[in-house]
Amino acid sequence: MEQLQNIIKIQGGRPEKPVKRDELAGVKCTKSEAFIIRARAEKLLLTVSEYLREIALTGKIDMRKKVLSKVVLFLTATLNRPPEPKSDSKKMGQFPRIKCT
């Protein structure tokens, strides 16, 4: 019983961030202003939150900061996924039968 208590449980998952952004700052704007903000953030390949945070803290946007576009990140995520099973096979790991004539 003592041996079981001495075993350290290894926790899986994502490691904690050193600085967690958990405060929410709301911004009221018109629909046209929101559209302009979204368009400018998208042009710089930033999220609206990243765009507004950068503008509020520094007053400018560093164009070199974000290198990979969303398309590249999506493609990388797609390539890293394991292949999906064929729809012909009824169970995972079971291959469709091939008739040899």
N, C-alpha and C positions, 0 to 999 in steps of 0.2 A: 504494500500500500504506500509505503514511503517513496518508493521509486516513481510511482505515478504522480505524486505531488511535486517531485523534483524536475519533472519534464517541463520544459518551457514551451508553451504553445506558440507556434509560429503563425503570425497573422498574415493573411494574404491581402491583396488589393493594392490600391494606389497609395504611395507614401503621402504623408501630410505635407502641405505647402508651408514654407517658412513664414510667409505672410498671407493670411487669409483675408480676402475681401468679402466681408459680410455686412457692411453698412450699405444702405440703400439711399440714394439721393435722387429724388424725383424732379423732373423738369416739365413744366407746363409750357406748351407751345401750340400754335395753330397747325392745321393739317398741312398747309403749304410749307411752314417752317420745318415740320417733321420730315416732309418729303425731301427738302433741301439737305437736311442733316443726314438722312439715310443715303442720299445720292453721293454726298461728299465722302462719307465713310466708305461706301462701296467703291468709289473711285480710288481710294487709297488702300483698298483691300483690308479694311479694319471693320470690326463690329462697331455698332453705334456706341456701345459702352466704352470701348477702347478709344474711339475718336473723341468723345466728349471728355473723357478723363484726361487725355493728352492735351487737348485744347485748354481745359481748365487749369491744369497744373503748370504747363510750360508756355502756353500761348502760341505754340506752333506745332507742326507735325513733322517729324523726321521721316522722310520718304524711304530711307534705307532700312528702317527698323523692321518692317515686315517683308520677308523675302518670298516665302511660298504663298501662292494664291490658293484659294479654296478649291479650285479645280485640281491642282496638283495634289493637295492633301486628300481629296476625295479619291483620286486615282490610286494613291498610295494605300489608302485604307481598303480599297476594292481588291488590289493585288495581294494584300496580306491576308485576306479572308480565305478559309479553306473552301474547296469546291463543293457546291451543293449536290446532294444525291440526285440521280436521275429520277424523273417522275414515273418511269416504267417499273422501277424496283419498288416492291411493297414495303420492305423493311430496310433500315439502314444497314449497310454492309452486305446486303444481298444483291447480287448482280443479275441483270436480266438474262434469261436463257437464250442461247443462240442455236438455231436449228442448223445442223450440218447435213446437207444433202449431196 
